Every structure is written in structure tokens, then in C-alpha cells.
């Protein structure tokens, strides 16, 4: 991501922070999972959703469901590298090409850019 000064001048680049968002299931509360985020690395952090708030995971769950039923179940995927390629391909399609009814038949990219223009 860009590092900007007070006048919005780009002064450098820094890695974008990555937040791994999970629910409060037992597999995410164990020590093995916690150890993966135990370092002082500011780029990677673990965030748990609030208890009894299923709407928090709703967007991600919808994306995963669409990914599986519209893309992954239609092809034979041989290994992890092929899976990574297929997911990246679908992510591009989902965000830039596929219209979404909830966004007035715009793509997420169009909705985001329209939102930036109106601010």
C-alpha cells in the first residue's frame, strides 16, 4: 500500500496489513492456531468475530458459496497450485466482471469506484 504524507503525496510503499477473520470455533481458539499469529509481524493479525453475530461472516460465506457452486465444482482441480490459480481467476471475475443484484447489477469494482467519486 502507498504511504502518504499530510499533503497526500506518496512517500513510499509498505505491505498492506492482512487480517485473518474467523469465527469463534474451537479450531480457531486453540494454541496451534494462536501460535501462527504470535510473532510481532504487523502485517498479519488474527481477528475473531463477535459471539452470536452471524452477519459478520455473511459476506465471506456468500463469496465462498458462490466460488464453490459457480466455479470450483465445475472443474477438476489437481493440486494446490491449480486451486490458487482458479481462485484468483474467480476473484477477478467476481469483482470486475460479474454483476451483483445487491449492487443494482453493478460489479463490486464499479460500486467501489462510484462510491469514491461521490466522496
Backbone atoms as SQL, in Angstrom:
CREATE TABLE atoms (id INTEGER PRIMARY KEY, chain TEXT, resi INTEGER, resn TEXT, atom TEXT, x REAL, y REAL, z REAL);
INSERT INTO atoms VALUES
  (1, 'A', 1, 'UNK', 'N', 0.832, -1.165, 0.000),
  (2, 'A', 1, 'UNK', 'CA', 0.000, 0.000, 0.000),
  (3, 'A', 1, 'UNK', 'C', 0.882, 1.235, 0.000),
  (4, 'A', 2, 'UNK', 'N', 0.335, 2.347, -0.458),
  (5, 'A', 2, 'UNK', 'CA', 1.084, 3.594, -0.504),
  (6, 'A', 2, 'UNK', 'C', 1.168, 4.228, 0.874),
  (7, 'A', 3, 'UNK', 'N', 2.316, 4.803, 1.169),
  (8, 'A', 3, 'UNK', 'CA', 2.495, 5.612, 2.375),
  (9, 'A', 3, 'UNK', 'C', 2.450, 7.056, 1.908),
  (10, 'A', 4, 'UNK', 'N', 1.528, 7.836, 2.476),
  (11, 'A', 4, 'UNK', 'CA', 1.356, 9.218, 2.037),
  (12, 'A', 4, 'UNK', 'C', 1.639, 10.177, 3.185),
  (13, 'A', 5, 'UNK', 'N', 2.046, 11.396, 2.820),
  (14, 'A', 5, 'UNK', 'CA', 2.260, 12.411, 3.842),
  (15, 'A', 5, 'UNK', 'C', 0.982, 13.223, 4.026),
  (16, 'A', 6, 'UNK', 'N', 1.066, 14.287, 4.817),
  (17, 'A', 6, 'UNK', 'CA', -0.121, 15.095, 5.127),
  (18, 'A', 6, 'UNK', 'C', -0.729, 15.734, 3.890),
  (19, 'A', 7, 'UNK', 'N', 0.056, 15.951, 2.856),
  (20, 'A', 7, 'UNK', 'CA', -0.454, 16.543, 1.617),
  (21, 'A', 7, 'UNK', 'C', -0.845, 15.514, 0.578),
  (22, 'A', 8, 'UNK', 'N', -1.044, 14.271, 0.981),
  (23, 'A', 8, 'UNK', 'CA', -1.415, 13.161, 0.103),
  (24, 'A', 8, 'UNK', 'C', -0.370, 12.854, -0.963),
  (25, 'A', 9, 'UNK', 'N', 0.870, 13.201, -0.716),
  (26, 'A', 9, 'UNK', 'CA', 1.960, 12.870, -1.627),
  (27, 'A', 9, 'UNK', 'C', 2.500, 11.501, -1.231),
  (28, 'A', 10, 'UNK', 'N', 2.610, 10.591, -2.193),
  (29, 'A', 10, 'UNK', 'CA', 3.112, 9.244, -1.913),
  (30, 'A', 10, 'UNK', 'C', 4.595, 9.332, -1.604),
  (31, 'A', 11, 'UNK', 'N', 4.977, 8.871, -0.411),
  (32, 'A', 11, 'UNK', 'CA', 6.374, 8.932, 0.012),
  (33, 'A', 11, 'UNK', 'C', 7.046, 7.565, 0.040),
  (34, 'A', 12, 'UNK', 'N', 6.281, 6.500, -0.159),
  (35, 'A', 12, 'UNK', 'CA', 6.864, 5.171, -0.156),
  (36, 'A', 12, 'UNK', 'C', 5.808, 4.093, -0.218),
  (37, 'A', 13, 'UNK', 'N', 6.258, 2.865, -0.033),
  (38, 'A', 13, 'UNK', 'CA', 5.382, 1.705, -0.077),
  (39, 'A', 13, 'UNK', 'C', 5.560, 0.904, 1.210),
  (40, 'A', 14, 'UNK', 'N', 4.475, 0.291, 1.680),
  (41, 'A', 14, 'UNK', 'CA', 4.514, -0.584, 2.844),
  (42, 'A', 14, 'UNK', 'C', 3.576, -1.749, 2.579),
  (43, 'A', 15, 'UNK', 'N', 3.885, -2.919, 3.140),
  (44, 'A', 15, 'UNK', 'CA', 2.971, -4.044, 2.937),
  (45, 'A', 15, 'UNK', 'C', 1.611, -3.756, 3.557),
  (46, 'A', 16, 'UNK', 'N', 0.562, -4.109, 2.843),
  (47, 'A', 16, 'UNK', 'CA', -0.799, -3.903, 3.348),
  (48, 'A', 16, 'UNK', 'C', -1.061, -4.890, 4.475),
  (49, 'A', 17, 'UNK', 'N', -1.662, -4.428, 5.569),
  (50, 'A', 17, 'UNK', 'CA', -1.955, -5.361, 6.662),
  (51, 'A', 17, 'UNK', 'C', -2.990, -6.399, 6.240),
  (52, 'A', 18, 'UNK', 'N', -2.808, -7.603, 6.692),
  (53, 'A', 18, 'UNK', 'CA', -3.710, -8.699, 6.378),
  (54, 'A', 18, 'UNK', 'C', -4.370, -9.151, 7.673),
  (55, 'A', 19, 'UNK', 'N', -5.681, -9.099, 7.714),
  (56, 'A', 19, 'UNK', 'CA', -6.421, -9.573, 8.875),
  (57, 'A', 19, 'UNK', 'C', -7.116, -10.874, 8.501),
  (58, 'A', 20, 'UNK', 'N', -6.813, -11.921, 9.216),
  (59, 'A', 20, 'UNK', 'CA', -7.486, -13.196, 9.040),
  (60, 'A', 20, 'UNK', 'C', -8.680, -13.180, 9.988),
  (61, 'A', 21, 'UNK', 'N', -9.881, -13.134, 9.419),
  (62, 'A', 21, 'UNK', 'CA', -11.099, -13.040, 10.224),
  (63, 'A', 21, 'UNK', 'C', -11.715, -14.426, 10.333),
  (64, 'A', 22, 'UNK', 'N', -11.953, -14.855, 11.565),
  (65, 'A', 22, 'UNK', 'CA', -12.557, -16.164, 11.792),
  (66, 'A', 22, 'UNK', 'C', -13.699, -16.035, 12.795),
  (67, 'A', 23, 'UNK', 'N', -14.476, -17.081, 12.882),
  (68, 'A', 23, 'UNK', 'CA', -15.493, -17.123, 13.938),
  (69, 'A', 23, 'UNK', 'C', -14.813, -17.616, 15.212),
  (70, 'A', 24, 'UNK', 'N', -15.577, -17.974, 16.202),
  (71, 'A', 24, 'UNK', 'CA', -15.016, -18.388, 17.481),
  (72, 'A', 24, 'UNK', 'C', -15.022, -19.899, 17.674),
  (73, 'A', 25, 'UNK', 'N', -14.955, -20.623, 16.572),
  (74, 'A', 25, 'UNK', 'CA', -14.929, -22.078, 16.648),
  (75, 'A', 25, 'UNK', 'C', -13.699, -22.577, 17.387),
  (76, 'A', 26, 'UNK', 'N', -13.786, -23.796, 17.933),
  (77, 'A', 26, 'UNK', 'CA', -12.681, -24.321, 18.734),
  (78, 'A', 26, 'UNK', 'C', -11.365, -24.428, 17.967),
  (79, 'A', 27, 'UNK', 'N', -11.425, -24.654, 16.669),
  (80, 'A', 27, 'UNK', 'CA', -10.178, -24.775, 15.907),
  (81, 'A', 27, 'UNK', 'C', -9.435, -23.444, 15.803),
  (82, 'A', 28, 'UNK', 'N', -10.135, -22.328, 15.988),
  (83, 'A', 28, 'UNK', 'CA', -9.511, -21.007, 15.909),
  (84, 'A', 28, 'UNK', 'C', -9.121, -20.464, 17.285),
  (85, 'A', 29, 'UNK', 'N', -9.498, -21.162, 18.351),
  (86, 'A', 29, 'UNK', 'CA', -9.163, -20.720, 19.704),
  (87, 'A', 29, 'UNK', 'C', -8.029, -21.522, 20.309),
  (88, 'A', 30, 'UNK', 'N', -7.568, -22.528, 19.613),
  (89, 'A', 30, 'UNK', 'CA', -6.514, -23.392, 20.143),
  (90, 'A', 30, 'UNK', 'C', -5.138, -22.759, 20.085),
  (91, 'A', 31, 'UNK', 'N', -4.206, -23.372, 20.788),
  (92, 'A', 31, 'UNK', 'CA', -2.849, -22.833, 20.848),
  (93, 'A', 31, 'UNK', 'C', -2.108, -22.960, 19.521),
  (94, 'A', 32, 'UNK', 'N', -2.379, -24.000, 18.768),
  (95, 'A', 32, 'UNK', 'CA', -1.697, -24.183, 17.484),
  (96, 'A', 32, 'UNK', 'C', -2.025, -23.019, 16.549),
  (97, 'A', 33, 'UNK', 'N', -3.295, -22.656, 16.467),
  (98, 'A', 33, 'UNK', 'CA', -3.691, -21.542, 15.604),
  (99, 'A', 33, 'UNK', 'C', -3.142, -20.230, 16.153),
  (100, 'A', 34, 'UNK', 'N', -3.196, -20.038, 17.461),
  (101, 'A', 34, 'UNK', 'CA', -2.696, -18.803, 18.081),
  (102, 'A', 34, 'UNK', 'C', -1.203, -18.635, 17.842),
  (103, 'A', 35, 'UNK', 'N', -0.451, -19.733, 17.841),
  (104, 'A', 35, 'UNK', 'CA', 0.991, -19.665, 17.609),
  (105, 'A', 35, 'UNK', 'C', 1.327, -19.131, 16.216),
  (106, 'A', 36, 'UNK', 'N', 0.439, -19.347, 15.258),
  (107, 'A', 36, 'UNK', 'CA', 0.679, -18.848, 13.900),
  (108, 'A', 36, 'UNK', 'C', 0.679, -17.329, 13.857),
  (109, 'A', 37, 'UNK', 'N', 0.034, -16.686, 14.828),
  (110, 'A', 37, 'UNK', 'CA', -0.046, -15.229, 14.863),
  (111, 'A', 37, 'UNK', 'C', 0.725, -14.639, 16.049),
  (112, 'A', 38, 'UNK', 'N', 1.620, -15.408, 16.622),
  (113, 'A', 38, 'UNK', 'CA', 2.319, -14.983, 17.832),
  (114, 'A', 38, 'UNK', 'C', 3.480, -14.024, 17.568),
  (115, 'A', 39, 'UNK', 'N', 3.923, -13.900, 16.333),
  (116, 'A', 39, 'UNK', 'CA', 5.069, -13.033, 16.060),
  (117, 'A', 39, 'UNK', 'C', 4.679, -11.557, 16.150),
  (118, 'A', 40, 'UNK', 'N', 5.666, -10.707, 16.086),
  (119, 'A', 40, 'UNK', 'CA', 5.444, -9.258, 16.140),
  (120, 'A', 40, 'UNK', 'C', 5.201, -8.660, 14.757),
  (121, 'A', 41, 'UNK', 'N', 4.966, -9.497, 13.768),
  (122, 'A', 41, 'UNK', 'CA', 4.760, -9.030, 12.396),
  (123, 'A', 41, 'UNK', 'C', 3.502, -8.170, 12.321),
  (124, 'A', 42, 'UNK', 'N', 3.629, -6.879, 11.979),
  (125, 'A', 42, 'UNK', 'CA', 2.449, -6.005, 11.927),
  (126, 'A', 42, 'UNK', 'C', 1.565, -6.246, 10.709),
  (127, 'A', 43, 'UNK', 'N', 2.048, -7.047, 9.766),
  (128, 'A', 43, 'UNK', 'CA', 1.296, -7.254, 8.532),
  (129, 'A', 43, 'UNK', 'C', 0.198, -8.299, 8.708),
  (130, 'A', 44, 'UNK', 'N', 0.407, -9.275, 9.558),
  (131, 'A', 44, 'UNK', 'CA', -0.542, -10.373, 9.706),
  (132, 'A', 44, 'UNK', 'C', -1.119, -10.374, 11.123),
  (133, 'A', 45, 'UNK', 'N', -2.449, -10.366, 11.210),
  (134, 'A', 45, 'UNK', 'CA', -3.085, -10.407, 12.520),
  (135, 'A', 45, 'UNK', 'C', -4.365, -11.226, 12.450),
  (136, 'A', 46, 'UNK', 'N', -4.778, -11.729, 13.594),
  (137, 'A', 46, 'UNK', 'CA', -5.979, -12.551, 13.684),
  (138, 'A', 46, 'UNK', 'C', -7.083, -11.756, 14.361),
  (139, 'A', 47, 'UNK', 'N', -8.258, -11.737, 13.747),
  (140, 'A', 47, 'UNK', 'CA', -9.419, -11.037, 14.298),
  (141, 'A', 47, 'UNK', 'C', -10.552, -12.043, 14.389),
  (142, 'A', 48, 'UNK', 'N', -11.161, -12.139, 15.565),
  (143, 'A', 48, 'UNK', 'CA', -12.321, -13.018, 15.734),
  (144, 'A', 48, 'UNK', 'C', -13.590, -12.188, 15.673),
  (145, 'A', 49, 'UNK', 'N', -14.627, -12.745, 15.095),
  (146, 'A', 49, 'UNK', 'CA', -15.913, -12.058, 15.064),
  (147, 'A', 49, 'UNK', 'C', -16.543, -12.094, 16.445),
  (148, 'A', 50, 'UNK', 'N', -17.475, -11.190, 16.675),
  (149, 'A', 50, 'UNK', 'CA', -18.174, -11.182, 17.955),
  (150, 'A', 50, 'UNK', 'C', -19.016, -12.452, 18.093),
  (151, 'A', 51, 'UNK', 'N', -19.208, -12.866, 19.303),
  (152, 'A', 51, 'UNK', 'CA', -20.042, -14.033, 19.579),
  (153, 'A', 51, 'UNK', 'C', -21.488, -13.700, 19.205),
  (154, 'A', 52, 'UNK', 'N', -22.176, -14.652, 18.624),
  (155, 'A', 52, 'UNK', 'CA', -23.574, -14.523, 18.204),
  (156, 'A', 52, 'UNK', 'C', -23.796, -13.372, 17.211),
  (157, 'A', 53, 'UNK', 'N', -22.898, -13.255, 16.240),
  (158, 'A', 53, 'UNK', 'CA', -23.079, -12.244, 15.198),
  (159, 'A', 53, 'UNK', 'C', -22.829, -12.876, 13.825),
  (160, 'A', 54, 'UNK', 'N', -23.745, -13.723, 13.360),
  (161, 'A', 54, 'UNK', 'CA', -23.530, -14.432, 12.097),
  (162, 'A', 54, 'UNK', 'C', -23.439, -13.504, 10.895),
  (163, 'A', 55, 'UNK', 'N', -24.006, -12.301, 10.984),
  (164, 'A', 55, 'UNK', 'CA', -23.956, -11.384, 9.851),
  (165, 'A', 55, 'UNK', 'C', -22.524, -10.946, 9.547),
  (166, 'A', 56, 'UNK', 'N', -21.632, -11.017, 10.524),
  (167, 'A', 56, 'UNK', 'CA', -20.246, -10.613, 10.309),
  (168, 'A', 56, 'UNK', 'C', -19.587, -11.483, 9.252),
  (169, 'A', 57, 'UNK', 'N', -19.844, -12.766, 9.281),
  (170, 'A', 57, 'UNK', 'CA', -19.244, -13.686, 8.318),
  (171, 'A', 57, 'UNK', 'C', -20.084, -13.836, 7.056),
  (172, 'A', 58, 'UNK', 'N', -21.225, -13.192, 6.996),
  (173, 'A', 58, 'UNK', 'CA', -22.146, -13.390, 5.881),
  (174, 'A', 58, 'UNK', 'C', -21.558, -13.105, 4.520),
  (175, 'A', 59, 'UNK', 'N', -20.824, -12.011, 4.380),
  (176, 'A', 59, 'UNK', 'CA', -20.255, -11.648, 3.080),
  (177, 'A', 59, 'UNK', 'C', -19.239, -12.689, 2.633),
  (178, 'A', 60, 'UNK', 'N', -18.368, -13.096, 3.537),
  (179, 'A', 60, 'UNK', 'CA', -17.358, -14.088, 3.190),
  (180, 'A', 60, 'UNK', 'C', -18.003, -15.436, 2.882),
  (181, 'A', 61, 'UNK', 'N', -18.983, -15.828, 3.685),
  (182, 'A', 61, 'UNK', 'CA', -19.654, -17.106, 3.441),
  (183, 'A', 61, 'UNK', 'C', -20.357, -17.093, 2.082),
  (184, 'A', 62, 'UNK', 'N', -20.957, -15.971, 1.726),
  (185, 'A', 62, 'UNK', 'CA', -21.622, -15.855, 0.423),
  (186, 'A', 62, 'UNK', 'C', -20.597, -15.977, -0.706),
  (187, 'A', 63, 'UNK', 'N', -19.452, -15.314, -0.542),
  (188, 'A', 63, 'UNK', 'CA', -18.397, -15.396, -1.553),
  (189, 'A', 63, 'UNK', 'C', -17.929, -16.837, -1.709),
  (190, 'A', 64, 'UNK', 'N', -17.680, -17.527, -0.586),
  (191, 'A', 64, 'UNK', 'CA', -17.217, -18.914, -0.661),
  (192, 'A', 64, 'UNK', 'C', -18.258, -19.808, -1.324),
  (193, 'A', 65, 'UNK', 'N', -19.530, -19.607, -1.002),
  (194, 'A', 65, 'UNK', 'CA', -20.587, -20.403, -1.625),
  (195, 'A', 65, 'UNK', 'C', -20.634, -20.184, -3.125),
  (196, 'A', 66, 'UNK', 'N', -20.547, -18.922, -3.539),
  (197, 'A', 66, 'UNK', 'CA', -20.556, -18.606, -4.964),
  (198, 'A', 66, 'UNK', 'C', -19.322, -19.182, -5.647),
  (199, 'A', 67, 'UNK', 'N', -18.175, -19.065, -5.005),
  (200, 'A', 67, 'UNK', 'CA', -16.938, -19.628, -5.544),
  (201, 'A', 67, 'UNK', 'C', -17.090, -21.120, -5.795),
  (202, 'A', 68, 'UNK', 'N', -17.619, -21.841, -4.819),
  (203, 'A', 68, 'UNK', 'CA', -17.757, -23.289, -4.970),
  (204, 'A', 68, 'UNK', 'C', -18.747, -23.662, -6.062),
  (205, 'A', 69, 'UNK', 'N', -19.947, -23.080, -6.016),
  (206, 'A', 69, 'UNK', 'CA', -21.011, -23.533, -6.907),
  (207, 'A', 69, 'UNK', 'C', -20.911, -22.973, -8.317),
  (208, 'A', 70, 'UNK', 'N', -20.349, -21.787, -8.481),
  (209, 'A', 70, 'UNK', 'CA', -20.246, -21.216, -9.828),
  (210, 'A', 70, 'UNK', 'C', -18.913, -21.505, -10.500),
  (211, 'A', 71, 'UNK', 'N', -17.923, -21.966, -9.727),
  (212, 'A', 71, 'UNK', 'CA', -16.607, -22.122, -10.348),
  (213, 'A', 71, 'UNK', 'C', -15.924, -23.453, -10.001),
  (214, 'A', 72, 'UNK', 'N', -15.671, -23.708, -8.731),
  (215, 'A', 72, 'UNK', 'CA', -14.838, -24.856, -8.376),
  (216, 'A', 72, 'UNK', 'C', -15.490, -26.198, -8.661),
  (217, 'A', 73, 'UNK', 'N', -16.782, -26.323, -8.446),
  (218, 'A', 73, 'UNK', 'CA', -17.452, -27.604, -8.685),
  (219, 'A', 73, 'UNK', 'C', -17.602, -27.925, -10.167),
  (220, 'A', 74, 'UNK', 'N', -17.241, -27.006, -11.033),
  (221, 'A', 74, 'UNK', 'CA', -17.383, -27.217, -12.474),
  (222, 'A', 74, 'UNK', 'C', -16.098, -27.671, -13.141),
  (223, 'A', 75, 'UNK', 'N', -15.023, -27.794, -12.378),
  (224, 'A', 75, 'UNK', 'CA', -13.730, -28.153, -12.972),
  (225, 'A', 75, 'UNK', 'C', -13.033, -29.189, -12.095),
  (226, 'A', 76, 'UNK', 'N', -12.107, -29.887, -12.694),
  (227, 'A', 76, 'UNK', 'CA', -11.256, -30.808, -11.949),
  (228, 'A', 76, 'UNK', 'C', -10.003, -30.036, -11.568),
  (229, 'A', 77, 'UNK', 'N', -9.714, -29.991, -10.277),
  (230, 'A', 77, 'UNK', 'CA', -8.563, -29.244, -9.780),
  (231, 'A', 77, 'UNK', 'C', -7.594, -30.246, -9.185),
  (232, 'A', 78, 'UNK', 'N', -6.411, -30.330, -9.791),
  (233, 'A', 78, 'UNK', 'CA', -5.471, -31.388, -9.450),
  (234, 'A', 78, 'UNK', 'C', -4.629, -31.174, -8.217),
  (235, 'A', 79, 'UNK', 'N', -4.269, -29.932, -7.910),
  (236, 'A', 79, 'UNK', 'CA', -3.386, -29.702, -6.769),
  (237, 'A', 79, 'UNK', 'C', -3.580, -28.286, -6.221),
  (238, 'A', 80, 'UNK', 'N', -2.806, -27.943, -5.202),
  (239, 'A', 80, 'UNK', 'CA', -2.919, -26.647, -4.547),
  (240, 'A', 80, 'UNK', 'C', -2.601, -25.476, -5.461),
  (241, 'A', 81, 'UNK', 'N', -1.624, -25.652, -6.346),
  (242, 'A', 81, 'UNK', 'CA', -1.282, -24.566, -7.277),
  (243, 'A', 81, 'UNK', 'C', -2.425, -24.304, -8.251),
  (244, 'A', 82, 'UNK', 'N', -3.039, -25.352, -8.749),
  (245, 'A', 82, 'UNK', 'CA', -4.176, -25.189, -9.659),
  (246, 'A', 82, 'UNK', 'C', -5.347, -24.540, -8.929),
  (247, 'A', 83, 'UNK', 'N', -5.542, -24.905, -7.664),
  (248, 'A', 83, 'UNK', 'CA', -6.603, -24.290, -6.868),
  (249, 'A', 83, 'UNK', 'C', -6.353, -22.794, -6.701),
  (250, 'A', 84, 'UNK', 'N', -5.113, -22.410, -6.419),
  (251, 'A', 84, 'UNK', 'CA', -4.776, -20.987, -6.261),
  (252, 'A', 84, 'UNK', 'C', -5.044, -20.215, -7.551),
  (253, 'A', 85, 'UNK', 'N', -4.711, -20.797, -8.683),
  (254, 'A', 85, 'UNK', 'CA', -4.960, -20.149, -9.971),
  (255, 'A', 85, 'UNK', 'C', -6.458, -19.982, -10.204),
  (256, 'A', 86, 'UNK', 'N', -7.226, -21.030, -9.938),
  (257, 'A', 86, 'UNK', 'CA', -8.680, -20.979, -10.140),
  (258, 'A', 86, 'UNK', 'C', -9.343, -19.950, -9.219),
  (259, 'A', 87, 'UNK', 'N', -8.913, -19.892, -7.967),
  (260, 'A', 87, 'UNK', 'CA', -9.494, -18.924, -7.037),
  (261, 'A', 87, 'UNK', 'C', -9.171, -17.505, -7.465),
  (262, 'A', 88, 'UNK', 'N', -7.946, -17.248, -7.906),
  (263, 'A', 88, 'UNK', 'CA', -7.584, -15.908, -8.369),
  (264, 'A', 88, 'UNK', 'C', -8.373, -15.527, -9.614),
  (265, 'A', 89, 'UNK', 'N', -8.563, -16.463, -10.513),
  (266, 'A', 89, 'UNK', 'CA', -9.366, -16.213, -11.713),
  (267, 'A', 89, 'UNK', 'C', -10.795, -15.852, -11.329),
  (268, 'A', 90, 'UNK', 'N', -11.370, -16.617, -10.401),
  (269, 'A', 90, 'UNK', 'CA', -12.739, -16.336, -9.987),
  (270, 'A', 90, 'UNK', 'C', -12.840, -14.998, -9.256),
  (271, 'A', 91, 'UNK', 'N', -11.842, -14.682, -8.432),
  (272, 'A', 91, 'UNK', 'CA', -11.856, -13.413, -7.700),
  (273, 'A', 91, 'UNK', 'C', -11.900, -12.233, -8.673),
  (274, 'A', 92, 'UNK', 'N', -11.135, -12.322, -9.746),
  (275, 'A', 92, 'UNK', 'CA', -11.158, -11.267, -10.764),
  (276, 'A', 92, 'UNK', 'C', -12.527, -11.179, -11.423),
  (277, 'A', 93, 'UNK', 'N', -13.086, -12.330, -11.765),
  (278, 'A', 93, 'UNK', 'CA', -14.411, -12.361, -12.384),
  (279, 'A', 93, 'UNK', 'C', -15.462, -11.809, -11.437),
  (280, 'A', 94, 'UNK', 'N', -15.423, -12.238, -10.180),
  (281, 'A', 94, 'UNK', 'CA', -16.413, -11.848, -9.170),
  (282, 'A', 94, 'UNK', 'C', -16.391, -10.337, -8.924),
  (283, 'A', 95, 'UNK', 'N', -15.198, -9.757, -8.871),
  (284, 'A', 95, 'UNK', 'CA', -15.076, -8.342, -8.538),
  (285, 'A', 95, 'UNK', 'C', -15.169, -7.394, -9.723),
  (286, 'A', 96, 'UNK', 'N', -14.782, -7.842, -10.907),
  (287, 'A', 96, 'UNK', 'CA', -14.700, -6.904, -12.035),
  (288, 'A', 96, 'UNK', 'C', -15.638, -7.211, -13.197),
  (289, 'A', 97, 'UNK', 'N', -16.143, -8.446, -13.306),
  (290, 'A', 97, 'UNK', 'CA', -16.954, -8.800, -14.472),
  (291, 'A', 97, 'UNK', 'C', -18.384, -9.205, -14.136),
  (292, 'A', 98, 'UNK', 'N', -18.579, -9.849, -13.001),
  (293, 'A', 98, 'UNK', 'CA', -19.883, -10.428, -12.653),
  (294, 'A', 98, 'UNK', 'C', -20.766, -9.392, -11.961),
  (295, 'A', 99, 'UNK', 'N', -21.900, -9.016, -12.572),
  (296, 'A', 99, 'UNK', 'CA', -22.806, -8.064, -11.906),
  (297, 'A', 99, 'UNK', 'C', -23.477, -8.715, -10.700),
  (298, 'A', 100, 'UNK', 'N', -23.743, -7.892, -9.680),
  (299, 'A', 100, 'UNK', 'CA', -24.362, -8.376, -8.447),
  (300, 'A', 100, 'UNK', 'C', -25.707, -7.696, -8.260),
  (301, 'A', 101, 'UNK', 'N', -26.722, -8.492, -8.034),
  (302, 'A', 101, 'UNK', 'CA', -28.070, -7.967, -7.870),
  (303, 'A', 101, 'UNK', 'C', -28.134, -7.000, -6.685),
  (304, 'A', 102, 'UNK', 'N', -27.445, -7.304, -5.605),
  (305, 'A', 102, 'UNK', 'CA', -27.465, -6.450, -4.427),
  (306, 'A', 102, 'UNK', 'C', -26.798, -5.095, -4.672),
  (307, 'A', 103, 'UNK', 'N', -26.017, -4.985, -5.739),
  (308, 'A', 103, 'UNK', 'CA', -25.341, -3.732, -6.089),
  (309, 'A', 103, 'UNK', 'C', -25.979, -3.087, -7.316),
  (310, 'A', 104, 'UNK', 'N', -27.269, -3.300, -7.496),
  (311, 'A', 104, 'UNK', 'CA', -28.002, -2.751, -8.653),
  (312, 'A', 104, 'UNK', 'C', -27.379, -3.189, -9.969),
  (313, 'A', 105, 'UNK', 'N', -27.037, -4.462, -10.050),
  (314, 'A', 105, 'UNK', 'CA', -26.431, -5.084, -11.237),
  (315, 'A', 105, 'UNK', 'C', -25.136, -4.409, -11.671),
  (316, 'A', 106, 'UNK', 'N', -24.386, -3.930, -10.696),
  (317, 'A', 106, 'UNK', 'CA', -23.034, -3.424, -10.945),
  (318, 'A', 106, 'UNK', 'C', -22.049, -4.435, -10.385),
  (319, 'A', 107, 'UNK', 'N', -20.819, -4.353, -10.825),
  (320, 'A', 107, 'UNK', 'CA', -19.779, -5.187, -10.236),
  (321, 'A', 107, 'UNK', 'C', -19.306, -4.515, -8.951),
  (322, 'A', 108, 'UNK', 'N', -18.698, -5.273, -8.035),
  (323, 'A', 108, 'UNK', 'CA', -18.145, -4.630, -6.842),
  (324, 'A', 108, 'UNK', 'C', -17.146, -3.528, -7.194),
  (325, 'A', 109, 'UNK', 'N', -16.373, -3.734, -8.240),
  (326, 'A', 109, 'UNK', 'CA', -15.408, -2.703, -8.659),
  (327, 'A', 109, 'UNK', 'C', -16.135, -1.427, -9.067),
  (328, 'A', 110, 'UNK', 'N', -17.197, -1.556, -9.863),
  (329, 'A', 110, 'UNK', 'CA', -17.965, -0.372, -10.275),
  (330, 'A', 110, 'UNK', 'C', -18.582, 0.320, -9.068),
  (331, 'A', 111, 'UNK', 'N', -19.128, -0.448, -8.144),
  (332, 'A', 111, 'UNK', 'CA', -19.743, 0.134, -6.950),
  (333, 'A', 111, 'UNK', 'C', -18.702, 0.861, -6.107),
  (334, 'A', 112, 'UNK', 'N', -17.515, 0.285, -5.979),
  (335, 'A', 112, 'UNK', 'CA', -16.453, 0.910, -5.206),
  (336, 'A', 112, 'UNK', 'C', -15.998, 2.207, -5.866),
  (337, 'A', 113, 'UNK', 'N', -15.760, 2.161, -7.173),
  (338, 'A', 113, 'UNK', 'CA', -15.284, 3.367, -7.852),
  (339, 'A', 113, 'UNK', 'C', -16.337, 4.465, -7.864),
  (340, 'A', 114, 'UNK', 'N', -17.614, 4.087, -7.979),
  (341, 'A', 114, 'UNK', 'CA', -18.694, 5.082, -7.911),
  (342, 'A', 114, 'UNK', 'C', -18.731, 5.724, -6.535),
  (343, 'A', 115, 'UNK', 'N', -18.530, 4.915, -5.504),
  (344, 'A', 115, 'UNK', 'CA', -18.500, 5.434, -4.142),
  (345, 'A', 115, 'UNK', 'C', -17.351, 6.396, -3.919),
  (346, 'A', 116, 'UNK', 'N', -16.186, 6.138, -4.546),
  (347, 'A', 116, 'UNK', 'CA', -15.050, 7.036, -4.417),
  (348, 'A', 116, 'UNK', 'C', -15.298, 8.371, -5.105),
  (349, 'A', 117, 'UNK', 'N', -16.002, 8.320, -6.236),
  (350, 'A', 117, 'UNK', 'CA', -16.290, 9.563, -6.970),
  (351, 'A', 117, 'UNK', 'C', -17.256, 10.464, -6.209),
  (352, 'A', 118, 'UNK', 'N', -18.152, 9.871, -5.433),
  (353, 'A', 118, 'UNK', 'CA', -19.152, 10.678, -4.744),
  (354, 'A', 118, 'UNK', 'C', -18.645, 11.253, -3.433),
  (355, 'A', 119, 'UNK', 'N', -17.423, 10.858, -2.994),
  (356, 'A', 119, 'UNK', 'CA', -16.897, 11.398, -1.742),
  (357, 'A', 119, 'UNK', 'C', -16.060, 12.631, -1.956);
